[in-house]
Amino acid sequence: MKPVDAILNVLLPTSILLHLLVAPYTKVEESFNIQATHDIVTYGIPTTDVKNRLQVYDHSTFPGAVPRTFIGALALAGIFSPILSILGKEYAQYIVRAVLGLFNAFCLLRFKSGLKRTFGNNVARWYLLLQVSQFHVIYYASRTLPNMFAFGLTTLAYRHFLPSHTSHHKRGIFFLVFAGVVFRSEVALILVTELASLLLQKRLLIRSTIVTGFISVLVAVFATTTIDSFFWQKPVWPELWAFYFNAVQGKAAEWGTSPFHAYFISHLPKLLLNPLSLALLIPVAMALPTTRYPTFKLVLPSLAFISIFSIQPHKEARFIIYVAPPLTAAAALSASYIWTRRTKNLIYRLGSLMLITSVLGSFLASTAMLLISSLNYPGGDAISSLHKIIRRTPWASSSPSVDFETIDIHMDVLSCMTGVTHFLEIPSPSTSPSKLSLINGRPTLIHYDKTEDKEILLEPSFWGRFDYALMEEPEKAIGKWDIIETIYAYAGIEFLRPGDGSSFSENMERVYAANNITAEHDWKASPPDSEEVKAALETGGDLKQGVRERQSIADLKARLMAEEMGRFGTFNLLRDAVRMFTGGWWIGPRMRPKIRILRRVRDDVAS
């Protein structure tokens, strides 16, 4: 293997792991599989008193709108458990996601090896360059979405449908059937479009295909109904239930609808990211006589799948993410064609320059999208910040008869939807009191509450037992609370100009000005009311009333900096530092307060 090939092969899994490290938290769509993996590893698979022992599993309390399969979580737990014993629980969530990410990296590299065998090494290299510079596939590869469990299987199936793998169609059929029956029902459409394409190419043996499909369905249905009926403690085929709920009953539309063309106009360009892929590379590959035939075989089934699936009104990029490898491969065909002829004439040299520029630009765009996406998990940031606060907060005097300390934390819906998982909890709920984690020298048991019932949340007695709370709306926490930290999250792109009053320094100027305005009433200096302060600030403080210097603004900034860090947000302070070098100009992510970390004010402490 040449050094360039070794580097490209390593670049793919490395990029997936880098995306994991930059954005380690999860969202609600990923929660079932990440929580199920935690529960299997932590509590084990019960063999006696099954129903009662499964009550500690997260899905018993939060079952979701429809049942989901445990097969993916079971596979992750089986691979993850031996690694956990070596690296420890501190990195458990990283390890679980890394296992899935590396599985998908392996599948993508297998697809790349199929391209190399079929079309040559240059096509395989360009495929990897185009694939790695995309954002969505690399970002989602380690995320415990049902789509990403199916993604690896569909990618392996695409490899077996390449022209040089005629004898391996049965494997491709099995992978698609298993992915569709167990993880995501829309994969059935991929199977239909691929088989129709093979049938038109006369590369399909109908009798053999029927037998393979029938056996594959039996195996997949048996696996999911057996395993999932055990964990759900009732007869269930989860993906059939989800299909009925989302497609037949149309419940998916409750999450939002998009027009028929949304996949083609919006999601697919974002998925492939490189602007040349759809605008130039794939059309050129279809036009060139040497690449036309294989390009049609790669592209048409994928476009047919997207067209049929566009009937479903609720649309997300992850629902069609399976088509990224074959469409990227089609783009790689013409990229290789242009690159290998770069020395022939000016057109090919310009085309090669455009290719290099577009790949580098896609890498930059993907990096920017990663950094922005990492700002979308305030729940994960909040629970991590709270744990740091707890570890540095000294204990109040406790009774010598108490063997361990207890801390109760309430986490609201937004927190749980944007990053909080059982893997982030300390200590594990299964830990016995004799083996509790030491926090500030004391064994400590932390209880995490995720109550959502609105009636219960209105009861003062419910809130009385909590020491801390993570709240999107802190006013809903009944009782006396201090806001000890504010977690910020992404709220769009902002464009700032000099002097718009939004930077930290400009805010401090306004604080300083407001603290130093005095007004004269009846020839006596007195504190101004709110209207006078507002008028003074709007006019630059140019009132006839006197202004009394209390302290320099530099001293004020120094005194308030530590407190303001928590309220204003570290990101905003960094933004202000950048604006100092750009003369006040800024374009970048807008950060807004999302979750407040509250600490109860105890009456005995307050007094």
C-alpha positions in Angstrom: 0.0 0.0 0.0 1.3 3.4 -1.0 1.7 6.1 1.8 -1.0 8.2 0.3 -3.5 5.3 0.5 -2.5 4.6 4.0 -3.0 8.2 5.0 -6.4 8.4 3.3 -7.5 5.1 5.0 -6.6 6.5 8.4 -8.1 9.9 7.7 -11.7 8.5 7.5 -11.9 6.9 11.0 -9.7 9.7 12.4 -12.2 12.3 11.2 -15.1 10.4 12.7 -13.4 10.2 16.1 -12.5 13.9 15.9 -16.1 14.8 15.3 -17.0 12.7 18.3 -14.5 14.4 20.6 -15.6 17.9 19.5 -19.3 17.1 19.9 -19.5 14.3 22.5 -23.1 14.8 23.6 -26.3 13.4 22.2 -29.8 14.6 21.4 -33.2 13.0 22.0 -33.2 11.1 18.7 -30.1 9.2 19.9 -31.3 8.7 23.4 -33.0 5.3 23.2 -29.9 3.5 21.9 -27.4 5.3 24.2 -29.6 4.7 27.2 -30.3 1.1 26.3 -26.6 0.4 25.9 -25.9 1.9 29.3 -28.6 -0.2 30.9 -27.4 -3.5 29.3 -23.9 -2.8 30.4 -24.8 -1.5 33.9 -27.6 -3.9 34.9 -26.9 -6.8 32.7 -29.5 -9.0 30.9 -31.7 -10.6 33.6 -32.4 -14.3 33.5 -34.7 -14.5 36.5 -37.4 -12.2 37.7 -37.1 -10.6 34.3 -40.0 -8.3 34.4 -39.1 -6.7 37.7 -35.4 -6.4 36.9 -36.1 -4.7 33.6 -38.0 -1.9 35.5 -34.7 -0.2 36.2 -34.1 0.1 32.4 -34.7 3.6 31.1 -37.3 2.5 28.5 -39.5 1.2 31.3 -40.0 4.8 32.5 -39.6 6.6 29.2 -40.8 4.2 26.5 -41.1 6.9 23.7 -43.9 7.2 21.1 -43.1 3.7 19.7 -40.9 0.8 20.7 -37.4 0.7 19.3 -35.1 -2.3 18.7 -32.5 -3.3 21.3 -30.4 -5.2 18.7 -28.1 -2.2 18.0 -27.6 -1.5 21.7 -27.0 -5.1 22.4 -24.3 -5.3 19.8 -22.6 -2.1 21.1 -22.8 -3.4 24.7 -21.2 -6.7 23.7 -18.2 -4.9 22.1 -18.1 -2.1 24.6 -18.0 -4.1 27.9 -14.5 -5.5 27.6 -13.1 -2.0 26.6 -14.9 -0.4 29.6 -13.1 -2.7 32.0 -9.8 -1.3 30.7 -10.5 2.4 30.2 -13.1 3.0 33.0 -16.6 4.5 33.2 -15.4 8.1 32.8 -15.1 7.7 29.1 -18.0 5.3 28.6 -20.1 7.4 26.3 -17.1 8.2 24.2 -16.3 4.5 23.8 -19.8 3.5 22.9 -20.0 6.1 20.2 -16.5 5.3 19.0 -17.5 1.6 18.5 -20.4 2.6 16.3 -18.3 5.2 14.5 -15.5 2.8 13.7 -18.0 0.2 12.5 -19.4 2.7 10.0 -15.8 3.7 9.1 -15.0 0.0 8.4 -18.1 -0.2 6.1 -17.1 2.9 4.2 -13.6 1.6 3.7 -15.0 -1.8 2.5 -17.1 0.2 0.0 -14.0 2.1 -1.0 -12.1 -1.2 -1.6 -15.0 -2.4 -3.8 -14.6 0.8 -5.9 -10.8 0.2 -6.1 -11.4 -3.3 -7.4 -14.1 -2.2 -9.9 -12.9 1.2 -11.1 -9.2 1.5 -10.0 -7.2 3.1 -7.3 -7.7 6.7 -8.5 -11.4 6.5 -8.2 -11.1 5.0 -4.7 -8.8 7.8 -3.6 -11.1 10.6 -4.9 -14.1 8.8 -3.3 -12.3 9.0 0.1 -11.4 12.6 -0.3 -14.9 13.6 -1.3 -16.5 11.4 1.5 -14.2 12.6 4.3 -14.8 16.3 3.4 -18.5 15.9 3.7 -20.0 16.9 7.1 -23.2 14.8 7.7 -21.8 11.3 7.2 -18.7 11.9 9.3 -20.7 13.8 12.0 -23.5 11.2 12.2 -21.3 8.1 11.9 -20.8 7.8 15.7 -24.3 8.9 16.7 -26.6 6.2 18.0 -29.5 6.9 15.7 -31.3 3.9 14.1 -30.3 5.4 10.8 -26.6 5.0 11.5 -27.0 1.4 12.6 -28.7 0.9 9.2 -26.1 3.0 7.4 -23.3 0.6 7.8 -25.4 -2.3 6.5 -26.6 -0.3 3.5 -23.1 0.7 2.7 -21.9 -2.9 2.7 -24.9 -3.8 0.5 -23.9 -1.1 -2.0 -20.5 -2.7 -2.2 -22.0 -6.0 -3.2 -24.1 -4.4 -5.9 -21.1 -3.0 -7.7 -20.5 -4.5 -11.2 -17.5 -6.7 -10.0 -19.6 -8.3 -7.3 -22.2 -10.0 -9.4 -21.9 -13.3 -7.5 -22.4 -11.4 -4.1 -25.9 -10.0 -4.7 -27.3 -12.3 -2.1 -25.1 -10.7 0.6 -26.3 -7.2 -0.5 -29.9 -8.4 -0.3 -29.5 -9.8 3.2 -27.9 -6.6 4.5 -30.7 -4.4 3.1 -33.4 -6.7 4.3 -31.9 -6.9 7.8 -31.4 -3.1 8.0 -35.0 -2.5 6.8 -36.7 -5.1 9.0 -34.7 -4.2 12.2 -33.6 -0.6 12.1 -35.3 1.6 9.4 -38.2 0.6 7.3 -37.4 3.1 4.5 -34.4 0.9 3.6 -36.9 -1.4 1.9 -37.3 1.3 -0.8 -33.5 1.0 -1.4 -33.9 -2.7 -1.8 -36.7 -2.3 -4.3 -34.9 0.3 -6.4 -31.6 -1.7 -6.4 -33.3 -4.9 -7.4 -35.2 -3.1 -10.2 -32.0 -1.7 -11.5 -30.3 -5.1 -11.5 -33.4 -6.6 -13.2 -33.2 -4.0 -16.0 -29.5 -4.7 -16.4 -30.3 -8.5 -16.6 -27.9 -9.1 -13.6 -30.6 -10.6 -11.4 -31.7 -14.2 -11.1 -35.4 -13.9 -10.0 -35.8 -17.3 -8.3 -32.5 -17.0 -6.4 -33.4 -13.4 -5.3 -36.8 -14.5 -4.0 -35.3 -17.3 -2.0 -32.6 -15.1 -0.6 -35.1 -12.4 0.3 -37.5 -14.8 2.0 -34.8 -16.3 4.1 -33.4 -12.9 5.0 -36.8 -11.7 6.1 -37.3 -14.8 8.3 -33.9 -14.3 9.9 -34.4 -10.6 10.5 -38.0 -10.9 11.8 -37.0 -13.8 14.1 -34.1 -11.8 15.5 -36.0 -8.6 16.2 -39.2 -10.2 17.5 -37.3 -12.6 19.8 -34.9 -10.0 21.3 -37.2 -7.1 21.4 -40.2 -9.0 22.8 -37.9 -10.0 25.7 -36.8 -6.5 26.5 -40.2 -4.9 26.0 -41.9 -7.8 27.8 -44.6 -8.1 25.1 -44.8 -9.5 21.6 -43.4 -6.7 19.4 -41.8 -6.0 16.0 -40.5 -2.5 16.7 -39.8 -1.3 13.2 -43.2 -2.5 11.9 -44.8 -0.6 14.8 -42.8 2.5 13.9 -43.7 2.2 10.2 -47.4 2.0 11.1 -47.1 5.0 13.4 -45.1 7.3 11.1 -46.2 6.3 7.6 -49.7 4.8 7.9 -51.0 7.0 10.7 -48.9 10.0 9.5 -47.7 10.9 12.9 -44.2 11.8 11.6 -45.8 14.9 10.1 -46.3 16.3 13.6 -42.6 17.0 13.7 -42.9 19.3 10.7 -43.5 18.9 7.0 -41.5 19.9 3.9 -42.5 20.2 0.2 -41.9 17.2 -2.2 -38.7 18.7 -3.7 -37.0 19.4 -0.3 -34.7 16.4 -0.5 -33.4 17.4 -3.9 -33.2 21.2 -3.4 -32.1 21.4 0.2 -31.0 18.1 1.9 -29.1 16.4 -0.8 -26.8 19.4 -1.6 -26.1 19.7 2.2 -25.4 15.9 2.4 -22.8 15.9 -0.4 -21.6 19.4 0.6 -19.0 19.7 -2.2 -20.8 22.1 -4.7 -19.1 20.4 -7.6 -20.6 17.0 -6.8 -24.1 17.8 -8.0 -23.4 20.7 -10.2 -20.5 19.3 -12.3 -19.0 15.9 -11.3 -22.1 13.7 -11.4 -23.5 15.3 -14.7 -20.0 15.0 -16.3 -19.8 11.3 -15.2 -23.2 10.7 -16.8 -22.1 12.4 -20.0 -18.7 10.8 -20.5 -18.8 7.6 -22.6 -16.3 5.8 -20.4 -18.1 6.5 -17.1 -21.7 6.8 -18.2 -22.8 3.2 -17.7 -21.4 2.7 -14.2 -22.6 6.2 -13.1 -26.2 5.4 -14.1 -26.0 2.2 -12.1 -24.8 4.1 -9.0 -27.1 7.2 -9.4 -30.5 6.1 -10.7 -31.4 3.7 -7.8 -30.5 6.4 -5.3 -32.4 9.1 -7.1 -35.4 6.7 -7.4 -35.3 6.0 -3.7 -35.3 9.7 -2.9 -38.1 10.4 -5.3 -40.4 7.7 -3.8 -39.5 8.6 -0.2 -40.2 12.3 -0.9 -43.9 11.4 -0.7 -43.4 11.2 3.1 -44.0 14.8 4.2 -41.6 14.8 7.2 -38.1 15.1 5.8 -34.6 15.1 7.4 -31.2 14.6 5.9 -30.5 11.5 8.0 -33.5 9.8 6.3 -31.6 9.7 3.0 -28.1 9.6 4.3 -27.7 6.0 2.9 -27.3 7.4 -0.6 -24.2 9.4 0.2 -21.7 6.6 -0.6 -23.0 5.7 -4.1 -23.6 9.3 -5.2 -20.1 10.3 -3.9 -18.7 7.3 -5.8 -20.4 8.6 -9.0 -18.8 12.0 -8.4 -15.4 10.3 -7.9 -15.6 8.7 -11.3 -15.5 12.0 -13.1 -13.1 13.5 -10.6 -10.6 10.7 -11.3 -11.2 11.1 -15.1 -10.3 14.9 -14.9 -7.4 14.4 -12.5 -5.6 11.7 -14.5 -5.7 14.0 -17.6 -4.5 17.1 -15.8 -1.3 17.3 -17.9 -3.1 17.1 -21.3 -4.4 20.6 -21.7 -5.5 23.8 -19.9 -9.2 22.6 -19.4 -8.1 19.6 -17.5 -5.6 21.6 -15.5 -8.3 24.1 -14.5 -10.7 21.3 -13.7 -8.1 19.7 -11.5 -7.5 23.0 -9.7 -11.3 23.3 -9.2 -11.4 19.8 -7.7 -8.6 20.6 -5.2 -10.1 23.9 -4.3 -13.6 22.4 -3.8 -12.3 19.6 -1.6 -10.3 22.1 0.6 -13.3 24.4 0.7 -15.6 21.5 1.7 -13.1 20.6 4.5 -13.3 24.2 5.8 -17.1 24.3 5.6 -17.3 20.9 7.3 -15.1 22.1 10.1 -17.2 25.2 10.6 -20.4 23.1 10.6 -18.8 20.8 13.2 -17.9 23.7 15.5 -21.4 25.2 15.2 -23.1 21.9 15.8 -21.0 21.3 18.9 -22.8 24.4 20.4 -26.2 22.7 20.2 -26.0 20.5 23.3 -26.7 22.7 26.3 -28.0 19.8 28.4 -24.7 17.9 28.1 -22.8 21.1 28.9 -25.1 21.8 31.8 -24.7 18.4 33.5 -21.0 18.5 33.0 -20.7 22.0 34.5 -22.9 21.0 37.4 -20.7 18.1 38.3 -17.6 20.4 38.3 -19.5 22.8 40.6 -20.4 20.0 43.0 -16.9 18.8 43.1 -15.5 22.2 44.1 -18.3 23.0 46.6 -17.4 22.2 50.2 -19.8 20.3 52.3 -21.8 21.9 55.0 -21.4 20.3 58.5 -22.9 16.9 58.5 -23.8 14.4 61.2 -21.1 11.8 62.1 -23.8 9.2 62.0 -24.4 9.8 58.3 -22.4 7.3 56.2 -22.7 9.2 52.9 -23.9 12.4 51.5 -26.8 12.7 49.1 -27.5 15.2 46.3 -30.7 15.4 44.4 -30.8 17.0 40.9 -33.8 17.8 38.8 -33.3 18.0 35.0 -36.0 19.6 32.8 -37.1 18.4 29.4 -34.7 20.6 27.4 -31.7 19.3 29.4 -32.7 15.7 28.8 -33.3 16.3 25.1 -30.0 18.1 24.5 -27.3 15.9 26.1 -28.1 14.4 29.5 -27.6 10.6 29.5 -27.1 7.9 32.1 -23.5 7.6 31.0 -22.8 11.2 32.2 -24.2 10.5 35.7 -21.9 10.1 38.7 -22.0 7.8 40.4 -23.8 5.0 38.6 -27.3 4.4 40.0 -26.3 0.7 40.5 -23.4 1.5 42.9 -23.9 0.3 46.4 -23.4 2.8 49.3 -20.1 1.1 50.2 -18.6 1.9 46.8 -19.9 5.4 46.2 -17.7 8.0 44.5 -15.8 10.3 46.8 -16.7 14.0 46.4 -14.7 16.4 48.5 -13.7 13.5 50.8 -17.2 12.1 51.4 -18.9 9.1 49.8 -21.8 10.7 47.8 -24.9 9.3 46.2 -26.5 11.5 43.5 -30.1 11.1 42.5 -31.1 12.4 39.0 -34.7 13.2 38.4 -36.3 13.6 35.0 -40.0 14.2 36.0 -42.0 15.7 33.2 -45.6 15.5 34.7 -46.9 19.1 34.7 -49.1 18.5 37.7 -46.3 17.2 39.8 -44.1 20.0 38.8 -46.6 22.5 40.2 -46.4 20.9 43.7 -44.1 22.8 46.1 -43.4 19.6 48.0 -41.9 18.1 44.9 -39.2 20.8 44.6 -38.4 20.7 48.3 -36.1 17.7 48.0 -33.8 19.0 45.3 -30.4 20.6 45.9 -29.8 21.6 42.2 -31.9 22.0 39.1 -31.2 22.4 35.4 -33.9 24.6 34.0 -34.7 26.3 30.7 -37.3 28.4 32.6 -35.9 29.0 36.1 -39.0 30.7 37.2 -40.8 27.4 37.2 -38.6 26.0 39.9 -40.7 26.6 43.1 -38.8 27.8 46.1 -35.7 29.9 46.8 -33.0 29.3 44.2 -29.8 31.0 43.1 -28.7 30.9 39.5 -25.1 29.8 39.7 -24.3 29.4 36.1 -25.9 30.0 32.7 -25.4 27.6 29.8 -25.4 29.2 26.3 -26.3 27.5 23.0 -26.3 28.2 19.3 -29.1 30.5 18.1 -28.2 31.3 14.5 -25.6 33.5 12.8 -25.1 37.1 13.8 -23.4 40.0 12.1 -22.1 42.7 14.4 -20.6 46.1 13.6 -18.5 48.4 15.7 -20.4 50.2 18.5 -23.6 48.2 18.4 -23.4 47.8 22.2 -23.4 44.0 22.2 -19.8 43.3 23.3 -18.6 42.7 26.9 -16.7 46.0 27.0 -19.6 48.0 25.7 -22.0 46.3 28.2 -19.5 47.2 31.0 -19.5 50.8 29.7 -23.3 50.9 30.1 -23.1 49.3 33.6 -20.5 51.8 34.6 -22.5 54.7 33.2 -25.7 53.5 34.9 -23.9 53.2 38.2 -22.6 56.7 38.0 -25.6 58.7 36.9 -27.2 61.0 39.6 -30.1 63.3 39.1 -30.9 66.6 40.7 -34.4 66.9 42.2 -35.2 70.1 44.1 -31.5 71.1 43.9 -30.5 67.8 45.6 -28.5 65.0 44.1 -30.4 61.7 44.3 -30.3 58.3 42.5 -32.2 58.5 39.1 -35.3 56.5 38.4 -35.3 54.0 35.5 -36.6 56.5 32.9 -33.8 58.9 33.8 -31.2 56.2 33.4 -32.7 55.2 30.1 -32.7 58.7 28.8 -29.2 59.4 30.0 -27.8 56.3 28.3 -29.7 57.0 25.1 -28.3 60.5 25.0 -24.8 59.5 26.0 -25.3 60.7 29.6 -25.5 64.3 28.5 -27.9 65.5 31.2 -27.5 68.7 33.1 -27.6 66.6 36.2 -24.2 65.9 37.8 -22.3 62.7 37.3 -20.3 61.4 40.3 -17.2 59.3 39.7 -17.3 56.2 42.0 -14.4 54.2 40.5 -12.6 53.8 37.2 -14.2 51.6 34.6 -11.1 49.4 34.5 -11.6 48.6 38.2 -15.2 47.8 37.6 -14.4 45.4 34.8 -11.9 43.6 36.9 -14.3 43.3 39.8 -17.2 42.0 37.7 -15.2 39.8 35.3 -15.5 36.5 37.3 -19.2 37.0 37.9 -19.9 38.1 34.4 -18.1 35.1 32.9 -20.9 32.9 34.1 -23.8 35.2 33.1 -22.4 36.5 29.8 -20.9 33.3 28.5 -17.3 32.4 27.8 -18.0 32.2 24.1 -19.3 35.8 24.0 -16.1 36.9 25.8 -14.0 35.1 23.2 -16.1 36.8 20.5 -15.4 40.2 22.1 -11.6 39.4 22.1 -11.8 38.7 18.4 -13.7 42.0 17.8 -10.8 43.9 19.5 -8.6 42.8 16.6 -11.2 43.4 13.9 -12.2 46.9 15.0 -15.6 45.7 16.3 -16.7 43.6 13.3 -17.9 40.0 13.8 -19.7 37.3 11.9 -20.3 34.0 13.6 -22.7 32.0 15.8 -25.1 33.8 18.0 -25.1 32.4 21.5 -28.2 32.7 23.7 -28.9 31.5 27.3 -30.6 28.1 27.2 -30.3 26.4 30.6 -29.7 27.9 34.0 -28.0 25.8 36.8 -29.9 26.5 40.0 -28.8 25.8 43.6 -31.4 25.8 46.3 -31.1 28.5 49.0 -31.6 26.7 52.3 -33.3 28.7 55.0 -30.6 27.8 57.5 -27.9 28.9 55.0 -29.7 32.1 54.1 -30.0 33.1 57.7 
